[in-house]
Amino acid sequence: MSMFARSFTRTPFRKTVQLLRGSGHAEGYNQPTGYLFGEKPLPAGAKRVKEDWESLFFYGFMGSMVLGTAVIYYKPDTNVHTWAYREAKARMEARGESVEYKKQE
């Protein structure tokens, strides 16, 4: 196959540099420090300073959880069995039949 035909049948998706290097990801690797989230323990009596995004994330996440719980709790019952029960009860009452079952002994 000629060089011209090969260029149309196989299109390279990565740059030549990426092909030579073997990956398209950024260089570097953070060595593990053994500390939780990479933060060193604070000296005694020092208070941790929050980053700007931490409060927004916490209150946004917890607020959405509370809102979601309220929406699920107060959503209308759209179950087909509930609808059928209410419809049958209304029809039985319209015909004058008793809706309650009496226990036979």
TALINWO-V919515 format. One record per residue. N is the residue number from 1. RES is the residue in three letters. PHI is phi in degrees with one decimal (999 if undefined). D_CENTER is the distance of its C-alpha to the mean C-alpha in Angstrom with 1 decimal. Layout:
N,RES,PHI,D_CENTER  N,RES,PHI,D_CENTER
This chain:
1,MET,999,50.3  2,SER,-78.1,51.0  3,MET,-63.8,49.0  4,PHE,-66.7,48.6  5,ALA,-68.6,47.2  6,ARG,-66.0,44.8  7,SER,-69.8,43.2  8,PHE,-88.9,42.2  9,THR,-85.6,40.9  10,ARG,-134.4,38.7  11,THR,-96.4,36.8  12,PRO,-71.8,35.4  13,PHE,-93.5,31.7  14,ARG,-113.7,31.9  15,LYS,-70.8,34.5  16,THR,-63.1,37.5  17,VAL,-64.4,36.6  18,GLN,-66.7,33.3  19,LEU,-66.5,35.1  20,LEU,-69.5,37.7  21,ARG,-77.0,35.3  22,GLY,98.9,33.1  23,SER,-156.8,29.7  24,GLY,-111.3,28.1  25,HIS,-87.4,26.2  26,ALA,-69.1,27.5  27,GLU,-76.9,30.2  28,GLY,110.2,30.1  29,TYR,-152.9,28.7  30,ASN,-86.1,28.0  31,GLN,-67.8,30.1  32,PRO,-67.2,28.6  33,THR,-101.2,30.2  34,GLY,90.6,29.5  35,TYR,-98.2,28.0  36,LEU,-66.8,24.5  37,PHE,58.4,22.5  38,GLY,73.7,25.9  39,GLU,-99.0,27.3  40,LYS,-74.9,30.8  41,PRO,-63.2,31.8  42,LEU,-81.3,33.5  43,PRO,-66.4,37.2  44,ALA,-59.8,38.3  45,GLY,87.8,38.0  46,ALA,-86.0,35.7  47,LYS,-107.0,32.5  48,ARG,-72.2,29.3  49,VAL,-95.4,28.6  50,LYS,-74.8,25.0  51,GLU,-82.7,23.7  52,ASP,-62.0,23.0  53,TRP,-82.0,19.3  54,GLU,-67.0,18.9  55,SER,-66.5,19.8  56,LEU,-60.8,17.8  57,PHE,-64.7,14.6  58,PHE,-62.9,15.7  59,TYR,-69.8,16.8  60,GLY,-67.2,14.1  61,PHE,-68.0,11.4  62,MET,-67.2,13.8  63,GLY,-64.1,15.0  64,SER,-68.7,11.8  65,MET,-66.9,11.5  66,VAL,-65.4,15.2  67,LEU,-63.1,15.0  68,GLY,-62.7,12.4  69,THR,-64.2,14.7  70,ALA,-65.2,17.7  71,VAL,-64.3,16.6  72,ILE,-67.0,15.9  73,TYR,-67.6,19.2  74,TYR,-97.8,21.3  75,LYS,-69.6,20.2  76,PRO,-69.9,23.3  77,ASP,-81.0,24.2  78,THR,-113.4,24.2  79,ASN,-71.9,25.0  80,VAL,-67.7,28.0  81,HIS,-69.1,29.8  82,THR,-65.6,29.9  83,TRP,-62.3,31.2  84,ALA,-64.3,33.8  85,TYR,-64.8,35.0  86,ARG,-65.7,35.5  87,GLU,-66.0,37.2  88,ALA,-65.7,39.5  89,LYS,-63.9,40.4  90,ALA,-64.9,41.3  91,ARG,-68.2,43.5  92,MET,-66.3,45.2  93,GLU,-67.8,46.0  94,ALA,-67.3,47.3  95,ARG,-82.5,49.7  96,GLY,89.1,50.8  97,GLU,-84.7,49.5  98,SER,-79.2,48.3  99,VAL,-86.4,44.6  100,GLU,-82.9,44.9  101,TYR,-89.3,46.1  102,LYS,-96.5,49.1  103,LYS,-74.0,49.5  104,GLN,-96.2,52.5  105,GLU,-120.0,54.7
